[in-house]
Amino acid sequence: MKKHFLTTTLALTIGFSSFTTIPTITEPIEVSAATATTQNNAQAVAVKADQLIATAKSLIGKATYSNTEYKATYPYKFSCATFLMYIFEKNGVDLATYNENYMMQQGTYVPRSQLQKGDLLFFKSKTTGTDPDHVAMYIGNNKVIHMADPKQNIVISDLDSKPYYTESYVTARRVLPTLMSSNPATKGDSIVATAYANLNKVKMGSVNNEAALTFTGGGFVEYIYRKNGVSLGTKTINEQMKLGTAVSKSNLQKGDLVFFNSTKGSKTPSLVAIYAGDHRLIIPNSNGIITRVLLVDYYADHYITARRVANMSTTNPPTQSTTSATQVVSTATSLLGKATFGYSYNESALTFTSAGFTYYVYKKNGINLKYKLASQQATVGTAVAKANLQKGDLLFFSNNNGGQKITQTAIYTGDNQYIMLKTNGTAVKQNILSTWSKNNYVTARRVM
């Protein structure tokens, strides 16, 4: 029951932090979209568990133990963890790792006295280190099925048959139904299911060609969300990282977008992933669409941020409040040449900073922006892509042709025009396509 170290012809998932590169896929694994349609009630879980057990039993006598090679076609070769990874994936449940320690952090804890079919049991016989070195699946009646060792291969063992199963026992985790879809399926479940369904169909490239299912990373993400009625409005990773609302790493939900850099500490994203729940990531990269767990050192070290976009406007969005947007634009227009710049907020004198001006205009129309500072207003509402602007959206600019530090705010009026209170000037209308606007544009927020 040795810990596996796969080094050849290994497909699918980085499980060990000792890997510095992603292994080449030579034996593709089928990952079903069944996670989207399976209901997570007791009956569905029982059915799924029986399917897992049937697949595992069907490999007895056909697969041999190997901690250096993974072979997903006959004659099969598995370690204890890749054996379970394989049978789960064949039944539409993606563990996204062949590392026992990462598997042990998925699902929920279950006491040994309350085991159910499909639960994962972890053991550690080595005296060094803290990670488990063996994993098995519970099949009922106090028995587990597992890839035991080079002599036994796949066997069914009674947990009372040897002292090993008591002395080396670490814990058990229930991954059904936590790795399955909710009932009814959420928007996040549908997004994840669509991404999984395209796992072995999509090709990665430098251009986006939907007809050929060839995409850039950002293009793939845009395609998946659009297929689920969510319009991101951009295929650029940098722009996607400004969409929706920020969400903490500890509060991720299925369907969130997760961004990573290529250089530690950088705020520039080079990789975007779809969060699939329970630490799992669906990642478009040069090797194709792959699945990983966020627990892997690389993803922990290169994590930048996450954005919740599944609740953004859809491809058939509810019509924005035309009256509110029109009223806001009308109020701003009425102040052209009248409102003047000043470092104090004075409604009677119509003297404001640029953010004070937008605060005043929205306040006059019953909308509270909360703040009179541009950088703080940029946290209100939800992010919107530049290509998807609507009347009444707030625009944010820098003032040094850097396009990063927010110092100015403006109101989008439609047709590429916006109204801004200029520093040391008055409220004026400008074109978002002007050189100054292009050089200084930072982001936009929808507050209505």
C-alpha positions as CSV (number, residue, x, y, z in Angstrom):
1,M,0.0,0.0,0.0
2,K,2.7,2.4,-1.0
3,K,2.0,6.0,-1.9
4,H,2.0,6.5,-5.6
5,F,4.3,8.7,-7.6
6,L,3.1,8.8,-11.1
7,T,5.7,9.9,-13.6
8,T,4.8,8.3,-17.0
9,T,1.9,8.6,-19.5
10,L,-0.1,10.2,-16.7
11,A,-3.3,12.0,-17.6
12,L,-5.6,14.5,-16.1
13,T,-4.8,16.0,-12.7
14,I,-1.9,17.4,-10.8
15,G,-2.1,15.7,-7.5
16,F,1.5,16.1,-6.1
17,S,3.1,19.4,-5.4
18,S,6.4,17.9,-6.5
19,F,5.2,18.1,-10.1
20,T,6.5,21.3,-11.7
21,T,4.8,20.7,-15.1
22,I,1.5,19.3,-16.2
23,P,1.8,15.7,-17.4
24,T,1.0,15.0,-21.0
25,I,-2.4,13.4,-21.7
26,T,-1.9,10.1,-23.5
27,E,-4.9,8.1,-22.3
28,P,-7.9,10.5,-22.1
29,I,-10.4,10.0,-19.3
30,E,-14.1,10.3,-20.0
31,V,-15.7,12.9,-17.7
32,S,-19.4,12.8,-18.0
33,A,-21.7,15.7,-17.6
34,A,-23.9,13.6,-15.3
35,T,-23.0,15.8,-12.4
36,A,-25.4,18.3,-13.8
37,T,-28.4,16.0,-13.9
38,T,-27.9,13.9,-10.8
39,Q,-30.1,15.0,-7.9
40,N,-28.5,15.0,-4.5
41,N,-31.2,13.3,-2.6
42,A,-30.7,10.0,-0.7
43,Q,-32.0,7.9,-3.5
44,A,-29.8,9.5,-6.1
45,V,-26.7,9.2,-3.9
46,A,-27.5,5.5,-3.3
47,V,-27.8,4.9,-7.1
48,K,-24.5,6.8,-7.8
49,A,-22.7,4.8,-5.1
50,D,-23.9,1.5,-6.6
51,Q,-22.7,2.6,-10.0
52,L,-19.3,3.4,-8.5
53,I,-19.1,0.0,-6.8
54,A,-20.2,-1.8,-9.9
55,T,-17.4,-0.1,-12.0
56,A,-14.8,-0.8,-9.3
57,K,-15.8,-4.5,-9.1
58,S,-15.8,-4.8,-12.9
59,L,-12.0,-4.1,-12.9
60,I,-11.1,-6.9,-10.5
61,G,-8.7,-9.2,-12.3
62,K,-8.3,-6.7,-15.1
63,A,-6.2,-4.1,-13.5
64,T,-2.7,-4.2,-11.9
65,Y,-1.0,-2.0,-9.3
66,S,1.4,0.6,-10.5
67,N,2.7,3.7,-8.7
68,T,4.6,4.9,-11.8
69,E,2.1,4.4,-14.6
70,Y,-1.6,5.2,-15.1
71,K,-3.4,3.3,-17.9
72,A,-7.1,3.9,-18.3
73,T,-7.6,1.1,-21.0
74,Y,-7.0,-2.6,-20.8
75,P,-4.7,-3.8,-19.3
76,Y,-5.4,-1.2,-16.7
77,K,-2.8,0.1,-14.4
78,F,-3.6,2.1,-11.3
79,S,-2.3,3.2,-7.9
80,C,-4.8,3.2,-5.0
81,A,-5.8,6.8,-5.7
82,T,-5.9,6.7,-9.5
83,F,-8.1,3.7,-9.2
84,L,-10.7,5.7,-7.3
85,M,-10.2,8.8,-9.4
86,Y,-10.9,6.7,-12.5
87,I,-14.1,5.0,-11.3
88,F,-15.5,8.3,-10.0
89,E,-14.8,10.0,-13.3
90,K,-16.3,7.1,-15.3
91,N,-19.5,7.8,-13.4
92,G,-19.6,11.6,-13.8
93,V,-18.0,12.7,-10.5
94,D,-14.7,14.5,-10.8
95,L,-12.3,14.2,-7.8
96,A,-9.9,16.3,-9.9
97,T,-6.8,14.8,-8.1
98,Y,-4.9,11.6,-7.5
99,N,-3.4,12.9,-4.3
100,E,-4.8,11.2,-1.2
101,N,-4.2,14.2,0.9
102,Y,-6.2,16.5,-1.5
103,M,-8.9,13.9,-1.7
104,M,-9.1,13.9,2.1
105,Q,-9.9,17.6,2.0
106,Q,-12.9,17.2,-0.2
107,G,-16.4,16.4,0.8
108,T,-17.4,16.2,4.5
109,Y,-16.1,14.3,7.5
110,V,-18.0,11.2,8.5
111,P,-17.4,9.1,11.6
112,R,-16.2,5.5,11.1
113,S,-19.4,4.3,12.8
114,Q,-21.6,6.1,10.2
115,L,-20.0,5.0,6.9
116,Q,-22.1,4.8,3.8
117,K,-21.5,3.3,0.3
118,G,-19.3,5.6,-1.7
119,D,-17.4,7.1,1.3
120,L,-13.6,7.4,1.0
121,L,-11.5,5.9,3.7
122,F,-7.9,7.0,4.3
123,F,-5.0,5.1,5.9
124,K,-1.4,5.9,6.8
125,S,1.1,3.1,7.6
126,K,4.3,5.2,7.2
127,T,5.8,6.6,10.3
128,T,7.2,9.7,8.6
129,G,5.2,12.6,7.2
130,T,1.6,13.6,7.9
131,D,-0.2,12.7,4.7
132,P,-2.2,9.5,4.2
133,D,-0.6,6.9,1.9
134,H,-3.7,4.8,1.0
135,V,-7.3,5.3,0.1
136,A,-10.2,2.9,-0.3
137,M,-13.9,3.1,-1.0
138,Y,-16.6,1.8,1.4
139,I,-19.1,-0.6,-0.3
140,G,-21.3,-1.5,2.7
141,N,-21.3,-4.4,5.2
142,N,-18.0,-3.3,6.8
143,K,-16.1,-3.8,3.5
144,V,-14.0,-1.6,1.2
145,I,-12.8,-2.0,-2.3
146,H,-9.3,-0.8,-3.1
147,M,-6.2,-1.2,-5.2
148,A,-4.2,-2.8,-2.4
149,D,-0.7,-3.5,-3.5
150,P,1.4,-5.2,-6.3
151,K,0.5,-8.7,-5.0
152,Q,-3.2,-8.4,-4.4
153,N,-4.2,-5.7,-6.9
154,I,-7.9,-4.8,-6.6
155,V,-9.5,-6.5,-3.7
156,I,-12.5,-6.3,-1.4
157,S,-11.5,-6.3,2.3
158,D,-13.4,-6.6,5.5
159,L,-12.4,-3.8,7.9
160,D,-12.1,-6.3,10.7
161,S,-9.9,-8.7,8.7
162,K,-6.5,-7.2,9.6
163,P,-5.1,-4.9,12.3
164,Y,-4.0,-2.6,9.5
165,Y,-7.5,-1.3,8.9
166,T,-7.7,-0.1,12.5
167,E,-4.2,0.8,13.3
168,S,-3.5,2.7,10.1
169,Y,-7.0,4.3,9.8
170,V,-6.9,8.1,9.5
171,T,-10.4,9.3,8.6
172,A,-13.3,9.1,6.2
173,R,-14.9,11.6,3.8
174,R,-18.3,11.7,2.2
175,V,-18.0,13.1,-1.3
176,L,-21.5,12.1,-2.3
177,P,-23.5,14.3,-2.7
178,T,-21.1,17.2,-2.2
179,L,-19.4,16.7,-5.6
180,M,-22.8,16.2,-7.3
181,S,-25.3,18.8,-8.5
182,S,-27.8,20.5,-6.3
183,N,-31.5,19.7,-6.6
184,P,-32.8,21.7,-8.3
185,A,-29.6,22.6,-10.2
186,T,-28.3,26.1,-9.6
187,K,-26.9,28.4,-12.3
188,G,-23.5,27.5,-11.1
189,D,-24.3,23.7,-11.5
190,S,-25.3,24.3,-15.1
191,I,-22.2,26.3,-15.9
192,V,-20.0,23.6,-14.4
193,A,-21.9,20.9,-16.2
194,T,-21.5,22.7,-19.6
195,A,-17.8,23.1,-19.0
196,Y,-17.4,19.4,-18.2
197,A,-19.4,18.5,-21.2
198,N,-16.9,20.3,-23.4
199,L,-13.8,18.9,-21.7
200,N,-12.7,16.6,-24.5
201,K,-14.2,18.7,-27.3
202,V,-12.6,22.1,-27.1
203,K,-9.2,23.0,-28.5
204,M,-7.1,25.8,-27.2
205,G,-5.7,28.4,-29.6
206,S,-4.7,32.0,-30.0
207,V,-8.0,32.9,-31.7
208,N,-11.6,32.2,-31.0
209,N,-13.5,30.1,-33.5
210,E,-16.8,28.9,-32.0
211,A,-17.7,26.8,-35.0
212,A,-14.5,24.8,-34.6
213,L,-14.7,24.9,-30.8
214,T,-11.3,26.5,-30.6
215,F,-10.9,29.2,-28.0
216,T,-8.5,31.3,-26.0
217,G,-8.8,30.8,-22.2
218,G,-11.0,33.9,-21.9
219,G,-12.9,32.9,-25.0
220,F,-13.8,29.5,-23.6
221,V,-15.1,31.1,-20.4
222,E,-17.2,33.6,-22.3
223,Y,-18.6,30.8,-24.4
224,I,-19.5,28.6,-21.4
225,Y,-21.3,31.4,-19.6
226,R,-23.1,32.6,-22.7
227,K,-24.4,29.1,-23.2
228,N,-25.9,29.4,-19.8
229,G,-27.5,32.8,-20.4
230,V,-24.8,34.9,-18.7
231,S,-23.3,37.6,-20.9
232,L,-19.8,38.5,-19.9
233,G,-19.4,40.9,-22.7
234,T,-15.6,40.2,-23.1
235,K,-13.2,37.4,-24.0
236,T,-10.3,39.1,-22.4
237,I,-9.1,37.7,-19.0
238,N,-8.1,41.2,-17.8
239,E,-11.6,42.5,-18.4
240,Q,-13.2,39.4,-17.0
241,M,-11.4,40.0,-13.7
242,K,-13.3,43.3,-13.4
243,L,-16.7,41.8,-13.9
244,G,-19.3,40.9,-11.2
245,T,-18.5,41.2,-7.6
246,A,-15.3,40.1,-5.7
247,V,-15.6,37.0,-3.6
248,S,-13.2,35.7,-1.0
249,K,-11.3,32.5,-1.5
250,S,-13.0,31.0,1.5
251,N,-16.5,31.8,0.1
252,L,-16.2,30.4,-3.4
253,Q,-19.3,28.9,-5.1
254,K,-19.8,26.9,-8.2
255,G,-19.7,29.1,-11.3
256,D,-17.3,31.7,-9.8
257,L,-14.4,32.8,-11.9
258,V,-10.9,32.4,-10.3
259,F,-7.8,34.2,-11.6
260,F,-4.2,33.3,-11.4
261,N,-0.9,35.0,-12.3
262,S,2.2,33.6,-13.8
263,T,4.5,35.5,-11.5
264,K,3.9,35.4,-7.7
265,G,2.6,38.7,-6.4
266,S,1.5,40.0,-9.8
267,K,-2.0,41.5,-10.2
268,T,-2.0,40.7,-13.9
269,P,-3.9,37.5,-14.6
270,S,-2.5,34.9,-17.0
271,L,-5.0,32.1,-16.3
272,V,-8.8,32.0,-15.6
273,A,-10.6,29.0,-14.2
274,I,-14.3,28.1,-13.5
275,Y,-14.8,27.0,-9.9
276,A,-16.5,23.7,-9.8
277,G,-17.1,23.4,-6.1
278,D,-15.3,21.7,-3.3
279,H,-11.8,23.0,-4.2
280,R,-12.2,21.9,-7.9
281,L,-11.2,24.0,-10.9
282,I,-11.9,23.7,-14.6
283,I,-9.0,25.4,-16.3
284,P,-8.5,26.2,-20.0
285,N,-4.7,26.3,-20.8
286,S,-2.3,25.2,-23.4
287,N,-2.9,21.5,-22.6
288,G,-6.6,21.9,-23.2
289,I,-9.4,22.0,-20.7
290,I,-8.2,20.3,-17.5
291,T,-9.4,19.9,-14.0
292,R,-7.3,20.5,-10.9
293,V,-7.8,21.2,-7.2
294,L,-7.2,24.7,-5.7
295,L,-5.2,23.0,-3.0
296,V,-2.2,22.3,-5.3
297,D,0.8,24.5,-4.4
298,Y,0.9,26.2,-7.8
299,Y,-2.7,27.5,-7.6
300,A,-2.4,28.5,-4.0
301,D,0.8,30.5,-4.7
302,H,-0.5,32.2,-7.9
303,Y,-4.0,33.0,-6.8
304,I,-5.1,36.6,-7.4
305,T,-8.8,36.9,-6.9
306,A,-12.2,35.5,-7.7
307,R,-15.3,37.1,-9.1
308,R,-19.0,36.1,-8.9
309,V,-20.5,36.6,-12.3
310,A,-23.2,33.9,-12.6
311,N,-25.9,36.4,-11.4
312,M,-24.9,39.0,-13.9
313,S,-27.2,40.2,-16.7
314,T,-28.2,37.4,-19.1
315,T,-28.3,37.2,-22.8
316,N,-32.0,38.0,-22.4
317,P,-31.5,40.5,-19.6
318,P,-34.3,42.3,-17.9
319,T,-34.6,45.8,-19.4
320,Q,-32.6,48.3,-17.4
321,S,-34.8,50.9,-15.7
322,T,-35.0,53.3,-18.7
323,T,-36.7,55.9,-16.6
324,S,-34.0,55.9,-14.0
325,A,-31.2,55.9,-16.5
326,T,-32.8,58.7,-18.6
327,Q,-33.5,60.8,-15.5
328,V,-29.8,60.4,-14.3
329,V,-28.5,61.4,-17.7
330,S,-31.0,64.3,-17.9
331,T,-29.9,65.6,-14.5
332,A,-26.2,65.4,-15.4
333,T,-26.9,67.1,-18.8
334,S,-28.7,70.0,-17.0
335,L,-25.5,70.6,-15.0
336,L,-23.2,71.0,-18.1
337,G,-21.3,74.2,-17.8
338,K,-23.0,74.9,-14.4
339,A,-21.4,72.5,-11.9
340,T,-17.8,73.5,-11.1
341,F,-14.9,71.7,-9.6
342,G,-14.0,72.3,-5.9
343,Y,-12.5,70.3,-3.1
344,S,-15.6,70.7,-0.9
345,Y,-19.1,69.3,-1.5
346,N,-21.5,72.2,-1.8
347,E,-24.9,71.5,-3.3
348,S,-26.2,75.1,-3.1
349,A,-23.1,76.4,-5.0
350,L,-23.0,73.3,-7.3
351,T,-19.3,72.8,-6.4
352,F,-18.0,69.2,-6.3
353,T,-15.1,66.9,-7.0
354,S,-15.8,64.6,-9.9
355,A,-17.1,61.9,-7.5
356,G,-19.0,64.4,-5.5
357,F,-20.7,65.4,-8.8
358,T,-21.8,61.8,-9.6
359,Y,-22.9,61.4,-6.0
360,Y,-25.1,64.5,-6.3
361,V,-26.6,63.5,-9.6
362,Y,-27.5,60.0,-8.5
363,K,-28.8,61.3,-5.1
364,K,-31.2,63.6,-7.0
365,N,-32.6,60.5,-8.6
366,G,-33.0,58.5,-5.4
367,I,-29.8,56.4,-5.8
368,N,-27.3,56.4,-2.9
369,L,-23.7,55.9,-4.1
370,K,-22.7,55.9,-0.4
371,Y,-19.3,57.6,-1.1
372,K,-18.0,60.9,-2.5
373,L,-14.6,59.4,-3.4
374,A,-14.0,57.9,-6.8
375,S,-12.1,54.8,-5.7
376,Q,-14.8,54.0,-3.1
377,Q,-17.7,54.5,-5.7
378,A,-15.9,51.9,-7.8
379,T,-17.0,49.3,-5.2
380,V,-20.7,50.0,-5.5
381,G,-23.0,48.0,-7.7
382,T,-21.6,45.4,-10.1
383,A,-18.7,45.5,-12.6
384,V,-19.6,45.8,-16.3
385,A,-17.4,45.3,-19.3
386,K,-16.6,48.3,-21.4
387,A,-18.2,46.6,-24.4
388,N,-21.5,46.2,-22.5
389,L,-22.0,49.7,-21.2
390,Q,-25.6,51.1,-20.7
391,K,-27.0,54.6,-20.0
392,G,-26.5,55.5,-16.3
393,D,-23.4,53.3,-15.7
394,L,-20.6,54.8,-13.7
395,L,-17.2,55.1,-15.5
396,F,-13.9,55.4,-13.7
397,F,-10.7,56.9,-15.0
398,S,-7.1,57.6,-13.9
399,N,-5.6,61.0,-14.5
400,N,-2.1,60.1,-15.6
401,N,-2.6,58.1,-18.8
402,G,-1.9,55.0,-16.7
403,G,-5.4,53.4,-16.6
404,Q,-4.9,51.9,-13.2
405,K,-5.3,54.3,-10.2
406,I,-8.9,55.6,-10.0
407,T,-9.1,59.3,-9.5
408,Q,-12.0,60.4,-11.8
409,T,-15.6,59.2,-12.2
410,A,-18.2,60.0,-14.9
411,I,-21.7,59.1,-16.0
412,Y,-22.2,57.1,-19.3
413,T,-24.9,58.8,-21.4
414,G,-25.0,56.3,-24.3
415,D,-23.5,56.4,-27.9
416,N,-19.9,56.4,-26.5
417,Q,-20.5,59.7,-24.6
418,Y,-20.1,60.4,-20.9
419,I,-20.4,63.4,-18.6
420,M,-17.6,64.2,-16.2
421,L,-16.8,67.1,-13.9
422,K,-13.3,68.0,-15.0
423,T,-10.6,68.9,-12.5
424,N,-10.4,72.7,-12.2
425,G,-13.2,73.0,-14.7
426,T,-16.9,72.4,-15.2
427,A,-19.1,69.5,-16.1
428,V,-18.5,68.5,-19.7
429,K,-19.5,65.8,-22.2
430,Q,-16.7,63.7,-23.7
431,N,-16.2,60.7,-26.0
432,I,-15.1,57.4,-24.5
433,L,-13.2,56.8,-27.8
434,S,-11.0,59.8,-27.3
435,T,-7.3,59.3,-26.7
436,W,-7.5,60.6,-23.1
437,S,-10.4,58.3,-22.4
438,K,-8.7,55.2,-23.8
439,N,-5.5,55.9,-22.0
440,N,-7.2,56.6,-18.6
441,Y,-10.2,54.2,-18.6
442,V,-10.1,51.8,-15.6
443,T,-13.4,50.2,-15.2
444,A,-17.2,50.6,-15.0
445,R,-20.0,49.8,-12.5
446,R,-23.7,49.3,-12.9
447,V,-25.6,50.8,-10.0
448,M,-29.2,50.7,-11.2
